[in-house]
Amino acid sequence: MIDGVTNAGAIPVLERLVQFAGQRHRLITDNVANLSTPGYRPVDVSVDAFLEQLGEAIDARRQRHGVAGGHLEIQDTAEVRFSRAGVSLDPQPSGENILFHDGNDRNLERIMQDLVENFMTFRTAAELLRNRFELINTAIRERI
């Protein structure tokens, strides 16, 4: 019974989005921390590939279960692996910039932009997830 409530609607999608954004936040903050480290190459994962897999999983779930929901089965990508416990990332060097003399590939503006975009994604998904759970709590308490 409870599985039908927690797998309904957008909850599984928002849960995976929060997990992905949380793991990616760790990568980005690691890039910021190592900005001046000689030889360090910033790493990241493809957000577009994750979103594509998430979209395909949503479409497949809709075909199997209709609008009601059901288990969200997301296929792993080269950089993102999904499990019941969460999301694990296998980042690759971003390699967008010219290497500095110390072998570092830094671009503070791009890293900070990624950090802000990822934070906004995390915050929005977490807020929507919190609203969904508040709605379920309200229904359980039978209050308006």
PyMOL CGO cylinders between C-alpha atoms (Angstrom):
from pymol import cmd
from pymol.cgo import CYLINDER

trace = [
    CYLINDER, 0.00, 0.00, 0.00, 2.66, 2.54, 0.99, 0.3, 1, 1, 1, 1, 1, 1,
    CYLINDER, 2.66, 2.54, 0.99, 4.71, 1.64, -2.10, 0.3, 1, 1, 1, 1, 1, 1,
    CYLINDER, 4.71, 1.64, -2.10, 1.81, 2.80, -4.27, 0.3, 1, 1, 1, 1, 1, 1,
    CYLINDER, 1.81, 2.80, -4.27, 1.79, 6.15, -2.49, 0.3, 1, 1, 1, 1, 1, 1,
    CYLINDER, 1.79, 6.15, -2.49, 5.55, 6.77, -2.66, 0.3, 1, 1, 1, 1, 1, 1,
    CYLINDER, 5.55, 6.77, -2.66, 5.86, 5.61, -6.29, 0.3, 1, 1, 1, 1, 1, 1,
    CYLINDER, 5.86, 5.61, -6.29, 2.93, 7.69, -7.51, 0.3, 1, 1, 1, 1, 1, 1,
    CYLINDER, 2.93, 7.69, -7.51, 3.18, 10.83, -9.55, 0.3, 1, 1, 1, 1, 1, 1,
    CYLINDER, 3.18, 10.83, -9.55, 6.38, 12.83, -9.54, 0.3, 1, 1, 1, 1, 1, 1,
    CYLINDER, 6.38, 12.83, -9.54, 7.88, 11.54, -6.28, 0.3, 1, 1, 1, 1, 1, 1,
    CYLINDER, 7.88, 11.54, -6.28, 10.30, 8.98, -7.80, 0.3, 1, 1, 1, 1, 1, 1,
    CYLINDER, 10.30, 8.98, -7.80, 11.41, 11.46, -10.47, 0.3, 1, 1, 1, 1, 1, 1,
    CYLINDER, 11.41, 11.46, -10.47, 12.05, 14.21, -7.94, 0.3, 1, 1, 1, 1, 1, 1,
    CYLINDER, 12.05, 14.21, -7.94, 13.85, 11.76, -5.67, 0.3, 1, 1, 1, 1, 1, 1,
    CYLINDER, 13.85, 11.76, -5.67, 16.28, 10.77, -8.46, 0.3, 1, 1, 1, 1, 1, 1,
    CYLINDER, 16.28, 10.77, -8.46, 16.77, 14.41, -9.42, 0.3, 1, 1, 1, 1, 1, 1,
    CYLINDER, 16.77, 14.41, -9.42, 17.66, 15.35, -5.82, 0.3, 1, 1, 1, 1, 1, 1,
    CYLINDER, 17.66, 15.35, -5.82, 20.07, 12.39, -5.59, 0.3, 1, 1, 1, 1, 1, 1,
    CYLINDER, 20.07, 12.39, -5.59, 21.77, 13.33, -8.86, 0.3, 1, 1, 1, 1, 1, 1,
    CYLINDER, 21.77, 13.33, -8.86, 22.06, 17.01, -7.99, 0.3, 1, 1, 1, 1, 1, 1,
    CYLINDER, 22.06, 17.01, -7.99, 23.44, 16.16, -4.53, 0.3, 1, 1, 1, 1, 1, 1,
    CYLINDER, 23.44, 16.16, -4.53, 26.15, 13.93, -5.97, 0.3, 1, 1, 1, 1, 1, 1,
    CYLINDER, 26.15, 13.93, -5.97, 26.98, 16.45, -8.68, 0.3, 1, 1, 1, 1, 1, 1,
    CYLINDER, 26.98, 16.45, -8.68, 27.25, 19.20, -6.05, 0.3, 1, 1, 1, 1, 1, 1,
    CYLINDER, 27.25, 19.20, -6.05, 30.04, 17.21, -4.41, 0.3, 1, 1, 1, 1, 1, 1,
    CYLINDER, 30.04, 17.21, -4.41, 31.89, 17.05, -7.74, 0.3, 1, 1, 1, 1, 1, 1,
    CYLINDER, 31.89, 17.05, -7.74, 31.56, 20.76, -8.37, 0.3, 1, 1, 1, 1, 1, 1,
    CYLINDER, 31.56, 20.76, -8.37, 32.66, 21.77, -4.86, 0.3, 1, 1, 1, 1, 1, 1,
    CYLINDER, 32.66, 21.77, -4.86, 35.64, 19.45, -5.26, 0.3, 1, 1, 1, 1, 1, 1,
    CYLINDER, 35.64, 19.45, -5.26, 36.49, 21.35, -8.46, 0.3, 1, 1, 1, 1, 1, 1,
    CYLINDER, 36.49, 21.35, -8.46, 36.29, 24.65, -6.56, 0.3, 1, 1, 1, 1, 1, 1,
    CYLINDER, 36.29, 24.65, -6.56, 38.47, 23.31, -3.72, 0.3, 1, 1, 1, 1, 1, 1,
    CYLINDER, 38.47, 23.31, -3.72, 41.16, 22.19, -6.17, 0.3, 1, 1, 1, 1, 1, 1,
    CYLINDER, 41.16, 22.19, -6.17, 41.08, 25.28, -8.35, 0.3, 1, 1, 1, 1, 1, 1,
    CYLINDER, 41.08, 25.28, -8.35, 44.72, 26.17, -7.58, 0.3, 1, 1, 1, 1, 1, 1,
    CYLINDER, 44.72, 26.17, -7.58, 46.06, 22.61, -7.39, 0.3, 1, 1, 1, 1, 1, 1,
    CYLINDER, 46.06, 22.61, -7.39, 48.76, 22.04, -10.03, 0.3, 1, 1, 1, 1, 1, 1,
    CYLINDER, 48.76, 22.04, -10.03, 47.82, 19.30, -12.48, 0.3, 1, 1, 1, 1, 1, 1,
    CYLINDER, 47.82, 19.30, -12.48, 44.20, 19.11, -11.33, 0.3, 1, 1, 1, 1, 1, 1,
    CYLINDER, 44.20, 19.11, -11.33, 41.62, 18.70, -14.09, 0.3, 1, 1, 1, 1, 1, 1,
    CYLINDER, 41.62, 18.70, -14.09, 38.01, 19.61, -13.18, 0.3, 1, 1, 1, 1, 1, 1,
    CYLINDER, 38.01, 19.61, -13.18, 35.57, 16.72, -13.61, 0.3, 1, 1, 1, 1, 1, 1,
    CYLINDER, 35.57, 16.72, -13.61, 31.86, 16.63, -14.30, 0.3, 1, 1, 1, 1, 1, 1,
    CYLINDER, 31.86, 16.63, -14.30, 29.11, 14.41, -15.64, 0.3, 1, 1, 1, 1, 1, 1,
    CYLINDER, 29.11, 14.41, -15.64, 26.73, 15.04, -18.51, 0.3, 1, 1, 1, 1, 1, 1,
    CYLINDER, 26.73, 15.04, -18.51, 23.53, 16.60, -17.21, 0.3, 1, 1, 1, 1, 1, 1,
    CYLINDER, 23.53, 16.60, -17.21, 21.94, 16.22, -20.64, 0.3, 1, 1, 1, 1, 1, 1,
    CYLINDER, 21.94, 16.22, -20.64, 22.58, 12.45, -20.66, 0.3, 1, 1, 1, 1, 1, 1,
    CYLINDER, 22.58, 12.45, -20.66, 21.04, 12.14, -17.18, 0.3, 1, 1, 1, 1, 1, 1,
    CYLINDER, 21.04, 12.14, -17.18, 17.98, 14.16, -18.18, 0.3, 1, 1, 1, 1, 1, 1,
    CYLINDER, 17.98, 14.16, -18.18, 17.59, 12.11, -21.36, 0.3, 1, 1, 1, 1, 1, 1,
    CYLINDER, 17.59, 12.11, -21.36, 17.65, 8.85, -19.37, 0.3, 1, 1, 1, 1, 1, 1,
    CYLINDER, 17.65, 8.85, -19.37, 15.21, 10.31, -16.85, 0.3, 1, 1, 1, 1, 1, 1,
    CYLINDER, 15.21, 10.31, -16.85, 12.85, 11.36, -19.64, 0.3, 1, 1, 1, 1, 1, 1,
    CYLINDER, 12.85, 11.36, -19.64, 13.00, 7.92, -21.24, 0.3, 1, 1, 1, 1, 1, 1,
    CYLINDER, 13.00, 7.92, -21.24, 12.27, 6.28, -17.87, 0.3, 1, 1, 1, 1, 1, 1,
    CYLINDER, 12.27, 6.28, -17.87, 9.27, 8.57, -17.35, 0.3, 1, 1, 1, 1, 1, 1,
    CYLINDER, 9.27, 8.57, -17.35, 7.92, 7.73, -20.81, 0.3, 1, 1, 1, 1, 1, 1,
    CYLINDER, 7.92, 7.73, -20.81, 8.41, 4.00, -20.22, 0.3, 1, 1, 1, 1, 1, 1,
    CYLINDER, 8.41, 4.00, -20.22, 6.66, 4.22, -16.84, 0.3, 1, 1, 1, 1, 1, 1,
    CYLINDER, 6.66, 4.22, -16.84, 3.72, 6.04, -18.42, 0.3, 1, 1, 1, 1, 1, 1,
    CYLINDER, 3.72, 6.04, -18.42, 3.40, 3.33, -21.08, 0.3, 1, 1, 1, 1, 1, 1,
    CYLINDER, 3.40, 3.33, -21.08, 3.50, 0.54, -18.47, 0.3, 1, 1, 1, 1, 1, 1,
    CYLINDER, 3.50, 0.54, -18.47, 1.36, 2.05, -15.71, 0.3, 1, 1, 1, 1, 1, 1,
    CYLINDER, 1.36, 2.05, -15.71, -0.42, 5.05, -17.18, 0.3, 1, 1, 1, 1, 1, 1,
    CYLINDER, -0.42, 5.05, -17.18, -0.66, 8.31, -15.27, 0.3, 1, 1, 1, 1, 1, 1,
    CYLINDER, -0.66, 8.31, -15.27, -0.91, 6.59, -11.86, 0.3, 1, 1, 1, 1, 1, 1,
    CYLINDER, -0.91, 6.59, -11.86, 2.81, 5.96, -11.60, 0.3, 1, 1, 1, 1, 1, 1,
    CYLINDER, 2.81, 5.96, -11.60, 4.71, 2.80, -10.73, 0.3, 1, 1, 1, 1, 1, 1,
    CYLINDER, 4.71, 2.80, -10.73, 8.36, 1.91, -10.37, 0.3, 1, 1, 1, 1, 1, 1,
    CYLINDER, 8.36, 1.91, -10.37, 10.75, 4.23, -12.25, 0.3, 1, 1, 1, 1, 1, 1,
    CYLINDER, 10.75, 4.23, -12.25, 13.37, 2.12, -14.06, 0.3, 1, 1, 1, 1, 1, 1,
    CYLINDER, 13.37, 2.12, -14.06, 16.25, 4.31, -15.23, 0.3, 1, 1, 1, 1, 1, 1,
    CYLINDER, 16.25, 4.31, -15.23, 19.01, 2.83, -17.36, 0.3, 1, 1, 1, 1, 1, 1,
    CYLINDER, 19.01, 2.83, -17.36, 22.60, 3.48, -16.34, 0.3, 1, 1, 1, 1, 1, 1,
    CYLINDER, 22.60, 3.48, -16.34, 24.76, 5.72, -18.49, 0.3, 1, 1, 1, 1, 1, 1,
    CYLINDER, 24.76, 5.72, -18.49, 28.54, 5.75, -18.86, 0.3, 1, 1, 1, 1, 1, 1,
    CYLINDER, 28.54, 5.75, -18.86, 28.80, 8.37, -16.10, 0.3, 1, 1, 1, 1, 1, 1,
    CYLINDER, 28.80, 8.37, -16.10, 25.71, 7.74, -13.93, 0.3, 1, 1, 1, 1, 1, 1,
    CYLINDER, 25.71, 7.74, -13.93, 24.70, 4.49, -12.24, 0.3, 1, 1, 1, 1, 1, 1,
    CYLINDER, 24.70, 4.49, -12.24, 21.38, 4.02, -10.48, 0.3, 1, 1, 1, 1, 1, 1,
    CYLINDER, 21.38, 4.02, -10.48, 20.61, 1.71, -7.57, 0.3, 1, 1, 1, 1, 1, 1,
    CYLINDER, 20.61, 1.71, -7.57, 17.87, 1.46, -4.99, 0.3, 1, 1, 1, 1, 1, 1,
    CYLINDER, 17.87, 1.46, -4.99, 20.15, 3.24, -2.52, 0.3, 1, 1, 1, 1, 1, 1,
    CYLINDER, 20.15, 3.24, -2.52, 20.80, 6.21, -4.78, 0.3, 1, 1, 1, 1, 1, 1,
    CYLINDER, 20.80, 6.21, -4.78, 22.91, 7.51, -7.62, 0.3, 1, 1, 1, 1, 1, 1,
    CYLINDER, 22.91, 7.51, -7.62, 26.64, 7.08, -8.12, 0.3, 1, 1, 1, 1, 1, 1,
    CYLINDER, 26.64, 7.08, -8.12, 28.67, 9.17, -10.54, 0.3, 1, 1, 1, 1, 1, 1,
    CYLINDER, 28.67, 9.17, -10.54, 31.74, 8.33, -12.60, 0.3, 1, 1, 1, 1, 1, 1,
    CYLINDER, 31.74, 8.33, -12.60, 32.90, 11.80, -13.67, 0.3, 1, 1, 1, 1, 1, 1,
    CYLINDER, 32.90, 11.80, -13.67, 35.19, 12.54, -16.58, 0.3, 1, 1, 1, 1, 1, 1,
    CYLINDER, 35.19, 12.54, -16.58, 37.58, 15.49, -17.00, 0.3, 1, 1, 1, 1, 1, 1,
    CYLINDER, 37.58, 15.49, -17.00, 35.67, 18.35, -18.57, 0.3, 1, 1, 1, 1, 1, 1,
    CYLINDER, 35.67, 18.35, -18.57, 38.61, 19.47, -20.73, 0.3, 1, 1, 1, 1, 1, 1,
    CYLINDER, 38.61, 19.47, -20.73, 36.97, 22.61, -22.06, 0.3, 1, 1, 1, 1, 1, 1,
    CYLINDER, 36.97, 22.61, -22.06, 39.83, 25.02, -21.47, 0.3, 1, 1, 1, 1, 1, 1,
    CYLINDER, 39.83, 25.02, -21.47, 43.45, 25.53, -22.41, 0.3, 1, 1, 1, 1, 1, 1,
    CYLINDER, 43.45, 25.53, -22.41, 45.80, 24.06, -19.84, 0.3, 1, 1, 1, 1, 1, 1,
    CYLINDER, 45.80, 24.06, -19.84, 47.70, 26.55, -17.72, 0.3, 1, 1, 1, 1, 1, 1,
    CYLINDER, 47.70, 26.55, -17.72, 51.46, 26.26, -17.24, 0.3, 1, 1, 1, 1, 1, 1,
    CYLINDER, 51.46, 26.26, -17.24, 50.92, 24.21, -14.05, 0.3, 1, 1, 1, 1, 1, 1,
    CYLINDER, 50.92, 24.21, -14.05, 48.78, 21.63, -15.90, 0.3, 1, 1, 1, 1, 1, 1,
    CYLINDER, 48.78, 21.63, -15.90, 45.55, 22.89, -14.36, 0.3, 1, 1, 1, 1, 1, 1,
    CYLINDER, 45.55, 22.89, -14.36, 42.44, 23.38, -16.46, 0.3, 1, 1, 1, 1, 1, 1,
    CYLINDER, 42.44, 23.38, -16.46, 40.61, 26.02, -14.45, 0.3, 1, 1, 1, 1, 1, 1,
    CYLINDER, 40.61, 26.02, -14.45, 37.69, 28.21, -15.34, 0.3, 1, 1, 1, 1, 1, 1,
    CYLINDER, 37.69, 28.21, -15.34, 36.28, 29.76, -12.18, 0.3, 1, 1, 1, 1, 1, 1,
    CYLINDER, 36.28, 29.76, -12.18, 33.36, 31.46, -13.92, 0.3, 1, 1, 1, 1, 1, 1,
    CYLINDER, 33.36, 31.46, -13.92, 32.17, 28.22, -15.54, 0.3, 1, 1, 1, 1, 1, 1,
    CYLINDER, 32.17, 28.22, -15.54, 32.56, 26.21, -12.35, 0.3, 1, 1, 1, 1, 1, 1,
    CYLINDER, 32.56, 26.21, -12.35, 30.60, 28.80, -10.34, 0.3, 1, 1, 1, 1, 1, 1,
    CYLINDER, 30.60, 28.80, -10.34, 27.88, 28.88, -13.01, 0.3, 1, 1, 1, 1, 1, 1,
    CYLINDER, 27.88, 28.88, -13.01, 27.62, 25.08, -12.80, 0.3, 1, 1, 1, 1, 1, 1,
    CYLINDER, 27.62, 25.08, -12.80, 27.45, 25.32, -9.01, 0.3, 1, 1, 1, 1, 1, 1,
    CYLINDER, 27.45, 25.32, -9.01, 24.60, 27.85, -9.07, 0.3, 1, 1, 1, 1, 1, 1,
    CYLINDER, 24.60, 27.85, -9.07, 22.63, 25.96, -11.74, 0.3, 1, 1, 1, 1, 1, 1,
    CYLINDER, 22.63, 25.96, -11.74, 23.03, 22.69, -9.85, 0.3, 1, 1, 1, 1, 1, 1,
    CYLINDER, 23.03, 22.69, -9.85, 22.03, 24.33, -6.56, 0.3, 1, 1, 1, 1, 1, 1,
    CYLINDER, 22.03, 24.33, -6.56, 18.88, 25.76, -8.12, 0.3, 1, 1, 1, 1, 1, 1,
    CYLINDER, 18.88, 25.76, -8.12, 17.99, 22.35, -9.58, 0.3, 1, 1, 1, 1, 1, 1,
    CYLINDER, 17.99, 22.35, -9.58, 18.52, 20.71, -6.19, 0.3, 1, 1, 1, 1, 1, 1,
    CYLINDER, 18.52, 20.71, -6.19, 16.58, 23.35, -4.30, 0.3, 1, 1, 1, 1, 1, 1,
    CYLINDER, 16.58, 23.35, -4.30, 13.63, 23.32, -6.71, 0.3, 1, 1, 1, 1, 1, 1,
    CYLINDER, 13.63, 23.32, -6.71, 13.40, 19.51, -6.77, 0.3, 1, 1, 1, 1, 1, 1,
    CYLINDER, 13.40, 19.51, -6.77, 13.72, 19.31, -2.97, 0.3, 1, 1, 1, 1, 1, 1,
    CYLINDER, 13.72, 19.31, -2.97, 11.00, 21.91, -2.49, 0.3, 1, 1, 1, 1, 1, 1,
    CYLINDER, 11.00, 21.91, -2.49, 8.65, 20.11, -4.89, 0.3, 1, 1, 1, 1, 1, 1,
    CYLINDER, 8.65, 20.11, -4.89, 9.37, 16.82, -3.13, 0.3, 1, 1, 1, 1, 1, 1,
    CYLINDER, 9.37, 16.82, -3.13, 8.69, 18.41, 0.25, 0.3, 1, 1, 1, 1, 1, 1,
    CYLINDER, 8.69, 18.41, 0.25, 5.38, 19.75, -1.05, 0.3, 1, 1, 1, 1, 1, 1,
    CYLINDER, 5.38, 19.75, -1.05, 4.39, 16.26, -2.27, 0.3, 1, 1, 1, 1, 1, 1,
    CYLINDER, 4.39, 16.26, -2.27, 5.13, 14.75, 1.14, 0.3, 1, 1, 1, 1, 1, 1,
    CYLINDER, 5.13, 14.75, 1.14, 3.23, 17.53, 2.92, 0.3, 1, 1, 1, 1, 1, 1,
    CYLINDER, 3.23, 17.53, 2.92, 0.26, 16.72, 0.69, 0.3, 1, 1, 1, 1, 1, 1,
    CYLINDER, 0.26, 16.72, 0.69, 0.48, 13.05, 1.68, 0.3, 1, 1, 1, 1, 1, 1,
    CYLINDER, 0.48, 13.05, 1.68, 0.79, 14.00, 5.37, 0.3, 1, 1, 1, 1, 1, 1,
    CYLINDER, 0.79, 14.00, 5.37, -2.27, 16.21, 5.08, 0.3, 1, 1, 1, 1, 1, 1,
    CYLINDER, -2.27, 16.21, 5.08, -4.24, 13.35, 3.54, 0.3, 1, 1, 1, 1, 1, 1,
    CYLINDER, -4.24, 13.35, 3.54, -3.12, 10.98, 6.30, 0.3, 1, 1, 1, 1, 1, 1,
    CYLINDER, -3.12, 10.98, 6.30, -4.10, 13.43, 9.04, 0.3, 1, 1, 1, 1, 1, 1,
    CYLINDER, -4.10, 13.43, 9.04, -7.39, 14.13, 7.23, 0.3, 1, 1, 1, 1, 1, 1,
    CYLINDER, -7.39, 14.13, 7.23, -7.01, 17.87, 7.65, 0.3, 1, 1, 1, 1, 1, 1,
    CYLINDER, -7.01, 17.87, 7.65, -7.26, 20.68, 5.18, 0.3, 1, 1, 1, 1, 1, 1,
]
cmd.load_cgo(trace, "trace")
